[in-house]
Amino acid sequence: MVDAVFYLVITIIQIVAELADVMLLSPDLRAAEKDLKELVADYHFLQEHGIHTVADLQANIERSKSELSALERERSDINNRIR
């Protein structure tokens, strides 16, 4: 569901951006048009990691947090050994 929403937003922004005679009236859509590359990168991230629902996204966030925490502990241990 999350990836489908991203894909819809990206597609809508691309279609509207291609129409030269249409001006984006919504400030949110104008901002999203500027961030289109970032949205596309986010969409590819979701696809590469198999994230399709909010639950999948939450699980990925928790997994990333635990990996980051482990790396921070490892860095701290290395820094302590260096001293």
C-alpha positions as CSV (number, residue, x, y, z in Angstrom):
1,M,0.0,0.0,0.0
2,V,2.8,2.4,0.9
3,D,4.7,1.7,-2.3
4,A,1.5,2.2,-4.3
5,V,0.8,5.6,-2.8
6,F,4.4,6.7,-3.6
7,Y,4.0,5.4,-7.2
8,L,0.7,7.3,-7.6
9,V,2.1,10.5,-6.2
10,I,5.2,10.2,-8.5
11,T,3.1,9.5,-11.5
12,I,0.7,12.4,-10.9
13,I,3.5,14.8,-10.4
14,Q,5.3,13.6,-13.6
15,I,2.1,13.9,-15.6
16,V,1.3,17.4,-14.3
17,A,4.9,18.5,-14.8
18,E,4.7,17.4,-18.4
19,L,1.7,19.5,-19.1
20,A,3.2,22.9,-19.9
21,D,-0.2,24.8,-19.9
22,V,-1.2,23.5,-16.4
23,M,0.0,25.4,-13.4
24,L,0.3,23.6,-10.1
25,L,-2.1,25.4,-7.8
26,S,-1.5,23.4,-4.7
27,P,1.6,24.5,-2.7
28,D,2.0,20.9,-1.6
29,L,2.1,19.7,-5.3
30,R,4.6,22.5,-6.2
31,A,6.9,21.4,-3.3
32,A,6.5,17.7,-4.3
33,E,7.4,18.5,-7.9
34,K,10.7,20.0,-6.6
35,D,11.3,16.9,-4.5
36,L,10.4,14.5,-7.3
37,K,13.9,13.0,-7.5
38,E,13.8,12.3,-3.7
39,L,10.4,10.8,-4.0
40,V,11.6,8.5,-6.8
41,A,14.6,7.5,-4.7
42,D,12.3,6.8,-1.8
43,Y,10.1,4.7,-4.0
44,H,13.0,2.6,-5.3
45,F,14.1,2.1,-1.7
46,L,10.7,0.8,-0.8
47,Q,10.8,-1.6,-3.8
48,E,14.3,-2.8,-3.1
49,H,13.5,-3.6,0.5
50,G,10.1,-5.2,-0.2
51,I,8.2,-2.6,1.8
52,H,4.6,-2.6,0.8
53,T,2.7,-1.7,4.0
54,V,3.1,0.6,7.0
55,A,3.9,-2.5,9.1
56,D,6.7,-3.4,6.7
57,L,8.0,0.2,7.0
58,Q,7.9,0.1,10.8
59,A,9.8,-3.2,10.8
60,N,12.4,-1.7,8.5
61,I,12.8,1.3,10.8
62,E,13.2,-0.9,13.9
63,R,15.7,-3.1,12.1
64,S,17.7,0.0,11.0
65,K,17.6,1.4,14.5
66,S,19.0,-1.8,16.0
67,E,21.7,-2.0,13.3
68,L,22.6,1.6,14.0
69,S,22.8,1.0,17.7
70,A,25.1,-2.0,17.2
71,L,27.4,0.0,14.9
72,E,27.5,2.8,17.5
73,R,28.4,0.3,20.2
74,E,31.1,-1.1,18.0
75,R,32.5,2.4,17.3
76,S,32.5,3.2,21.0
77,D,34.4,-0.1,21.7
78,I,37.0,0.8,19.0
79,N,37.4,4.3,20.4
80,N,37.9,2.9,23.9
81,R,40.6,0.5,22.6
82,I,42.3,3.3,20.8
83,R,42.6,5.3,24.0
